[in-house]
């Protein structure tokens, strides 16, 4: 196995670490996939377990994306290879081999990948998410707004074609994974940040 393929596989496996599931079980004794939205990301952890667990999940999900890209850069990978590694890490989060290939929506891991590959873009992306989340208090809406800004920020602040393409692909992934959220936002039934999870499993 060549070093390039090995790095891609490692990135996928790193992305597949289900921090939300692990933290929720350890801190709250909760099976995250059976409460709230059923999603394994930090927003559902916040609703199901609490702020501390959500913060740990968020750091873990961001960190695994940044670490995957960092390994690629440390190995001297080209921008093309680093972009593929970043995409592999996000796909690992979406389809984690350690959790039955039922993963999250990839927002935090996307942020980690962008922070590792294009730090100025990642910083602005985080700012966009925070402002949108504070204004409207919908995590999904903030994610969609930040994702929409990603290709433009990558093009304007970085400009390397592989990273611009990565930004466009990650935007598509986030929109794809938020189809149900878009429907609920349109219907006015989407849960806001901080609302407690009920016992029913959502979409």
C-alpha positions as CSV (number, residue, x, y, z in Angstrom):
1,X,0.0,0.0,0.0
2,X,1.5,3.4,-1.0
3,X,1.9,6.1,1.5
4,X,-0.8,8.2,-0.2
5,X,-3.4,5.4,0.0
6,X,-2.4,4.7,3.6
7,X,-3.0,8.3,4.5
8,X,-6.4,8.3,3.0
9,X,-7.4,5.1,4.8
10,X,-6.1,6.5,8.1
11,X,-8.0,9.8,7.5
12,X,-11.2,7.8,7.0
13,X,-10.7,5.7,10.1
14,X,-9.9,8.9,12.1
15,X,-13.1,10.5,10.8
16,X,-15.0,7.4,11.8
17,X,-14.3,7.7,15.5
18,X,-17.8,8.4,16.9
19,X,-17.0,10.8,19.7
20,X,-20.6,11.7,20.3
21,X,-21.5,8.1,21.0
22,X,-18.5,7.5,23.2
23,X,-18.9,10.7,25.2
24,X,-22.7,10.2,25.7
25,X,-22.2,6.7,27.0
26,X,-19.4,7.6,29.3
27,X,-20.9,10.8,30.7
28,X,-24.6,10.2,30.5
29,X,-25.2,6.5,30.0
30,X,-27.1,7.5,26.9
31,X,-27.3,5.7,23.5
32,X,-27.3,8.9,21.4
33,X,-28.8,7.2,18.4
34,X,-32.0,6.5,20.3
35,X,-32.7,10.0,21.6
36,X,-33.5,13.4,20.1
37,X,-32.6,13.5,16.4
38,X,-30.6,10.3,16.6
39,X,-27.6,12.2,15.2
40,X,-24.2,11.5,16.7
41,X,-23.0,15.1,16.6
42,X,-22.5,17.8,19.3
43,X,-26.0,19.4,18.9
44,X,-27.8,16.2,19.8
45,X,-25.3,15.5,22.6
46,X,-26.1,19.0,24.0
47,X,-29.8,18.1,24.0
48,X,-29.4,14.6,25.4
49,X,-26.5,14.9,27.9
50,X,-25.4,18.5,28.4
51,X,-22.9,21.3,27.6
52,X,-19.8,19.6,28.9
53,X,-20.4,16.4,26.8
54,X,-21.3,18.5,23.8
55,X,-18.1,20.5,24.1
56,X,-16.0,17.3,24.3
57,X,-17.8,15.9,21.2
58,X,-17.3,19.1,19.3
59,X,-13.6,19.2,20.1
60,X,-13.2,15.6,19.1
61,X,-15.1,15.9,15.8
62,X,-13.2,19.1,14.9
63,X,-9.9,17.6,16.1
64,X,-10.1,14.4,14.0
65,X,-10.5,16.4,10.8
66,X,-7.6,18.7,11.7
67,X,-5.4,15.8,12.6
68,X,-6.1,13.9,9.4
69,X,-5.2,16.9,7.3
70,X,-2.2,17.6,9.5
71,X,-0.9,14.1,8.9
72,X,-1.2,14.7,5.1
73,X,0.7,18.0,5.3
74,X,3.3,16.6,7.7
75,X,3.9,13.8,5.1
76,X,4.5,16.4,2.4
77,X,1.3,15.6,0.6
78,X,0.3,17.7,-2.4
79,X,-2.8,20.0,-2.2
80,X,-4.6,17.4,-4.3
81,X,-3.7,14.6,-1.8
82,X,-4.5,16.8,1.2
83,X,-7.9,17.6,-0.3
84,X,-8.7,13.9,-0.8
85,X,-7.5,13.2,2.8
86,X,-9.9,15.9,4.1
87,X,-12.8,14.5,2.2
88,X,-12.0,11.0,3.5
89,X,-12.1,12.2,7.1
90,X,-15.5,13.8,6.5
91,X,-16.8,10.6,4.8
92,X,-15.5,8.6,7.8
93,X,-17.7,10.8,10.1
94,X,-20.7,10.3,7.8
95,X,-20.2,6.6,7.5
96,X,-18.2,5.4,10.6
97,X,-17.0,1.8,10.4
98,X,-17.0,1.7,14.2
99,X,-20.8,2.6,14.5
100,X,-22.5,0.6,11.8
101,X,-21.8,3.2,9.1
102,X,-24.5,5.4,10.7
103,X,-22.8,8.8,11.3
104,X,-23.4,12.4,11.7
105,X,-23.8,15.3,9.3
106,X,-20.1,16.3,9.1
107,X,-20.2,19.9,10.1
108,X,-17.7,19.9,12.9
109,X,-15.4,17.5,11.0
110,X,-15.7,19.7,7.9
111,X,-14.6,22.7,10.1
112,X,-11.6,20.7,11.4
113,X,-10.6,19.8,7.8
114,X,-10.8,23.4,6.7
115,X,-8.9,24.6,9.7
116,X,-6.1,22.2,8.9
117,X,-6.0,22.8,5.2
118,X,-6.8,26.5,5.1
119,X,-6.6,28.1,8.5
120,X,-7.8,31.6,7.6
121,X,-10.8,30.1,5.8
122,X,-11.5,27.9,8.8
123,X,-11.4,30.8,11.2
124,X,-13.9,32.8,9.1
125,X,-16.1,29.8,8.7
126,X,-16.3,29.4,12.4
127,X,-17.2,33.1,12.8
128,X,-20.0,32.7,10.2
129,X,-21.4,29.7,12.0
130,X,-21.3,31.5,15.4
131,X,-22.9,34.7,14.1
132,X,-25.7,32.7,12.4
133,X,-26.2,30.5,15.5
134,X,-26.4,33.5,17.8
135,X,-28.9,35.3,15.5
136,X,-31.3,32.5,14.8
137,X,-30.4,29.8,17.3
138,X,-30.7,27.0,14.7
139,X,-27.6,24.8,14.5
140,X,-28.7,23.4,11.2
141,X,-29.4,26.8,9.6
142,X,-26.0,28.1,10.9
143,X,-24.3,25.0,9.3
144,X,-26.0,25.6,6.0
145,X,-25.1,29.3,5.9
146,X,-21.5,28.5,6.8
147,X,-21.3,25.7,4.2
148,X,-22.6,28.0,1.5
149,X,-19.9,30.5,2.4
150,X,-17.1,27.8,2.3
151,X,-16.5,27.6,-1.5
152,X,-16.5,31.4,-1.8
153,X,-14.1,31.8,1.1
154,X,-11.8,29.1,-0.2
155,X,-11.7,30.7,-3.6
156,X,-11.2,34.3,-2.2
157,X,-8.7,33.6,0.6
158,X,-6.8,30.5,-0.7
159,X,-7.5,30.0,-4.4
160,X,-5.7,26.7,-4.9
161,X,-8.0,24.7,-7.2
162,X,-7.9,21.4,-5.1
163,X,-9.0,23.3,-2.0
164,X,-11.7,25.3,-3.8
165,X,-13.0,22.0,-5.2
166,X,-12.9,20.5,-1.7
167,X,-14.9,23.4,-0.4
168,X,-17.5,22.9,-3.0
169,X,-17.8,19.2,-2.3
170,X,-18.1,19.7,1.4
171,X,-20.8,22.3,0.8
172,X,-22.7,19.7,-1.2
173,X,-22.2,17.1,1.6
174,X,-23.5,19.4,4.3
175,X,-26.6,20.3,2.2
176,X,-27.2,16.7,1.4
177,X,-27.0,15.6,5.0
178,X,-29.4,18.4,6.1
179,X,-32.3,17.7,3.8
180,X,-34.6,16.8,6.7
181,X,-33.5,19.9,8.6
182,X,-34.3,22.1,5.6
183,X,-37.8,20.6,5.5
184,X,-38.3,21.2,9.2
185,X,-37.0,24.7,9.0
186,X,-39.4,25.4,6.2
187,X,-42.3,23.9,8.3
188,X,-41.2,25.8,11.5
189,X,-40.7,22.6,13.5
190,X,-36.9,22.5,13.7
191,X,-35.5,22.4,17.2
192,X,-33.4,25.3,18.4
193,X,-30.0,25.1,20.1
194,X,-30.2,24.1,23.7
195,X,-33.7,22.5,23.6
196,X,-33.8,19.2,25.5
197,X,-34.2,16.0,23.6
198,X,-37.3,14.0,23.9
199,X,-37.6,10.3,23.9
200,X,-38.8,10.1,20.3
201,X,-36.3,9.6,17.6
202,X,-36.4,12.3,15.0
203,X,-35.2,12.4,11.4
